[in-house]
Amino acid sequence: MAGLNEIRAGEVAVEPPAATDAGLIFIGRISTPWASRLDCPRQGQLDGPVCRIEIFEPWVAALDGIESFERIEVLYWLDHSRRDLVRQSPGKDGNTRGTFALRSPVRPNPIGTAIVRLVRVEAGILSVRGLDCLDGTPLLDLKPDRSQFTPTAPPQAGDF
Amino acid sequence: MAGLNEIRAGEVAVEPPAATDAGLIFIGRISTPWASRLDCPRQGQLDGPVCRIEIFEPWVAALDGIESFERIEVLYWLDHSRRDLVRQSPGKDGNTRGTFALRSPVRPNPIGTAIVRLVRVEAGILSVRGLDCLDGTPLLDLKPDRSQFTPTAPPQAGDF
């Protein structure tokens, strides 16, 4: 695991403000085949291995209707990531780029987003394909993929 | 503004846990034409009005390279949303659905995600099209659209 959180040549760290502007609730937990960050895929694939998303109470009731979507957007908390880098060197070669021009897990608010294929839903557990995160990653949210979702609420002024 | 946070027929609220599992930093602020939630579009459109995203220090340096992407994923904090509904009635007609089967702003962690078209970047300000959020919404993250991004980091075991 050496080197997981070290700064590489050319990377720039800042002193970040305290993370107290808003608070998160972990609403579930993600199980994947990857026990170390050094094993995780760089990007999830919709034909990747089946992963398991467990929903905690009191949120299980919020799953009702999710089974009608083929693809789901998953938001999760990258709880092992440092949050202070503004420039990163993903290739470890000193060629750096700003954090917002990367999908690296290292970011001021380390929220991962993935589009996954829904395989099965049963009793508060989702089986999905397409994740790339570490085993045990905390879950923040699930939403229907925007391309499959039509708002059921009536239009408002801004829609016209 | 009456009724913005009331519970409608058939909706179900829970007692949510304290939101202390992790803390967020607001890294910027979004300006849009919509001063009330009752005016916001239900879904952003890539040909919608130009909106402005201001990045706060010390994060401006993290924008370097973002100008090479046509589409950006934006994460923001829906700071006026209640967080306790597990069933919602978007049509206000008593027909309810679980929160995770909706893209409503009301969710246990009210994080909005949008794919926007990048119009311009200058001095810590992005101009973009495709947002649907309230004027003044706090910014959480910016990432290249996953469909336009190729990891620059070398592959790992999970990629094979």
Interface residues (C-beta under 8 A of the other chain):
Chain A: V12 V14 E15 P16 P17 A18 A19 T20 D21 A22 G23 L24 I25 F26 I27 P33 W34 L38 D39 C40 P41 R42 Q43 P58 W59 A61 A62 L63 D64 G65 I66 S68 F69 E73 L75 W77 D79 R83 V86 R87 P90 G91 K92 N95 R97 G98 T99 F100 A101 L102 R103 S104 R107 P108 N109 I111 T113 I115 D132 P138 L140 D141 L142 K143 P144 R146 F149 P151 T152 A153 P154 P155 Q156 A157 G158 D159
Chain B: V12 V14 E15 P16 P17 A18 A19 T20 D21 A22 G23 L24 I25 F26 I27 P33 W34 L38 D39 C40 P41 R42 Q43 P58 W59 A61 A62 L63 D64 G65 I66 S68 F69 E73 L75 W77 D79 R83 V86 R87 P90 G91 K92 N95 R97 G98 T99 F100 A101 L102 R103 S104 R107 P108 N109 I111 T113 I115 D132 P138 L140 D141 L142 K143 P144 R146 F149 P151 T152 A153 P154 P155 Q156 A157 G158 D159
